[in-house]
Amino acid sequence: MSKKIVNEVNGQIPYMHQNHRRPVTRRDFLAQGMIGGVGMAFGPSLLGFFGNTEAGIAAAAECGVTAPTAGAGMIPIICIDLAGGANIAGSNVSVGKQGGVGDFLDDAGYLKLGLNAGNTPKVSGQTDTEMGLSFAANSAMLNGIRLESTAATRANVEGCVICTRSNDDTQNNPHNPVYGIAKAGAKGQLVSLIGTSNTVSGGNSVAPANQIEATLRPTKVSTVADTRGLVDTGKLATLLGGTGAVRVMQAIEQLSAAKGVKLPESTVVQEILGCAYSGTTKQAQDFGNPDVLNPSLDTNITSIFNATDLQNGDILKAACVMKLVLGGFAGAGTIQLGGFDYHTGNRTAGDAKDTLAGRVIGGILEYARLVNKPVMVYVFSDGAVSSNGNADNNAGGKPVWTSDNGTCAASFFLVYNPIAKPQLTNKAGVTPRQLGYYRATGSVETAATPFSNNVTQLAEVVILNYLALNNQTSKFGQILPAQGLGAASTWDNYVMFQPIV
């Protein structure tokens, strides 16, 4: 009988929790950091249109071959999906009661969120507001952000924390807002959406069902081969050069037009096939060398992440996504990071993961400064963790994470503007940098807002804020006609920043 051996992968071994079964599903392995987002890219089949009506096929054929403006004029946005139930509120991003961070929780509430009495926002010097949004001074995530960004970058960053309860440790939380973002107009020269996992959302957590549109499904991009594959013309470019490859594709396009008359509904079919080949030819013309998409050849990226960094799978996939989104090749992207199910009886494992997440965030912000682009970075996780107050002496006495606890959940977004620090709306009734709030006991007040106990509406409020940054709040109801945030007259209550475009 063979003996099964669990190999250590990238320096990681499975987290062994007393209150968890052994990992058996893909979801279990991802939460414990043993696998990354893998898979292949899917797109709608061209010939799938043939089963539709004549009018439907004809409409689909009206595609044109001119690539859209890079980013379609919208602010680039990258979502970071921390799979497993990460800590965000408290020991990373500061939260408070209804009045904001300065409206303090009880000491027991802060302890539940991973902060000792001497490290709470009540104590002078224990919060950091360099980026506007308040972080715990000893936040591992903040430390990671600083590792990969400069003070000049952080000076032009603002942020907001959103206090929303999330179900524990399940990918069925509809956290991901990218479909709504695409419908808002975020499109790239090559694709609308990308993600590092081959899922409907491009990440771990799903997207709200009423926002999903099959034609917008994210293309999987997590390696250099994936980025090159978006425009790679294969051996044609190698054998014939860029111009030769284009000429061959044009010939194929003409041949397709001639052959199309033999197919049913010949005029419409011919038009669709011609459109498809024309689009490919246009890509070959514009991107004769697919290395233009290679993050490891981008000197701005390699000034942030060195060659050793880019050997790390998580850093590499982050580099791929930020290259494509901030380069305008994709409208929005999702970076899935695994291993955030870290209630392991110590604090060291969790802090290491939070530092990694911070490095990814910091790298994106720094790259935005180097390419002179604004960016919105949205960070979320499926659930959260809490502490029972026991200290980890190997981590400076920080409280250990002991259990899943979605009542301690939160998400946050940071916005970088190359021109100046984003400005708050400063509207009456809007708590600066915090949407929703916590109870004194260290749990989300689920009655505070429509989204405090509803993850679908959490995704909606992120889309609303994205539209506001683009000065397009009025489009919210058109983009999401079934939205649950109430009448248009109430939307301003959930908008944190003035437009930056």
C-alpha positions, 0 to 999 in steps of 0.5 A: 500500500502506498503512503501519501505524502503532503509536500511542502509547496512554496514554503507552505504546509497545511494549517492544522485546525482543531475545529477544521476537517482535513482539507479535501476539496479545492476550496479547503486547499485554497483557504489553507494556501496549498494551491493557487488559482489555476485553470484556463481561459474560456470565451464565448464560442463564435459559432454559438451565435448560430442557434439564435435568431437572425436579428440576434446574430446580426446584432452580434456581428456589429463588433468592429475592429477598432480597439477601445481606448486604453481603460475606456477612460475609467479609473483602473480598479483591482480587487484583492480577494483574500481566500479563507477569512482574513482579519481586516478590521482592528489589527490591520484597518482601524474601525470604530462605533458610529462616530468613526475610529475616534468613537472607541470600542471597549477594550474587550472588543479590540482584543477580539479584533487582535489588539492588546490594550496598549495597541488600541486607537485609544492610545496615542501613537497606535494608529497610522493615518499616512494614507488617510485611512487609519491603520493599526500602527503595528499592522502587518498589512501596513508593513507590507504596503510600506515595503513596496511603496514610497512615501511620495506614493502614500501621500496621494492615497486615501481610503475607506473601510466598509463594516459588513458581516460576511459568512465564514470560509465560503466562496459563496459570499457574493463579494466581487463587484467586477461585473458591475464595474465592467457594466459601468464602462471599465473596458480594456484594449484586449479584454474587459475583465481578468482574474487570477483564477478560472472562476466566474468572478476571476477569484475565490468569492463569487460575484452577485448573481444579478450582475453576472453576464456571460460575455464579460466572464474574466479571462484567467491571467496569472502567468507571463504565458497567460499575458502573452497569450492574449495577443500571441500569434504563435509561430507566424510572428516567429517565422514571418515577423510581425508584418508577415503575420498580419498579411497571413491573417488578412489572407485567412480573413479573405478566405473565410469570407469566401468560404462563409457563403457555404454555411447556413444564413451565409450573409450573417455567418460570413459577417461574424466570421469576418469580424472575428478574423478582423479582430485577430488581425487588428491585434496582430497589427497593434501587438506584433510583439506579445512581450509588450504585455510581459510584466517581467520586462517592464522596468517599472514593475522590476523596480518594485519586485525584483527577479526573486520576487517574481519567482513567487507565484502570488507576486507574479500573478499580481504583477500580471494583473497590475500590468494589464489593468494599469496598462489599459489592456483590461478594464478591471482585475481580480487577484486571488491570494490563498492561505488566509484561513490562519487561525492556527493558535499563533499570530505569526502565520497570519501576520506573514499572510497579511504582509504578503497582501500588503506587499501586493497592495503597495506594489499596485499603488507604486506602479500606479505612480510610476505610470502616472495613473490613478487606481482603486484597490479593493480588498475583501475576504470571505469571512474573518477571524477573532481572538480569545485574547491569548498572546503569542510571545513569538509575535511581540505578544500580539493576540493569537487568532483562534476561530473563524468569526464573520461578525468581525468582518470588513473590507476596504478600498484605497484610491491613488491619484497622481495629481493630489490626495483624493478628497472626502465628500465631507457631507453631513451624516457621512462618517469620514473613511468608514461606512457602517460601524462596529458595536463596542463589543467588537462585532459589526452593527448589522442594522447600521446600513443596507449593506452591513449584513448583506454582501451583495449590497456591499458589492453594490456600494463599492460599485457606487463609490467607483462611479462617484470617483469617475463622476458618474454616480447618476448611472448607478440605477441604470447599471444596477436596476435591482440595487438594494441601496434605496432611493437615489436621494440616499446614495450620497450617504454611501459615497466617500470621495469627490471625483478624481477625473 
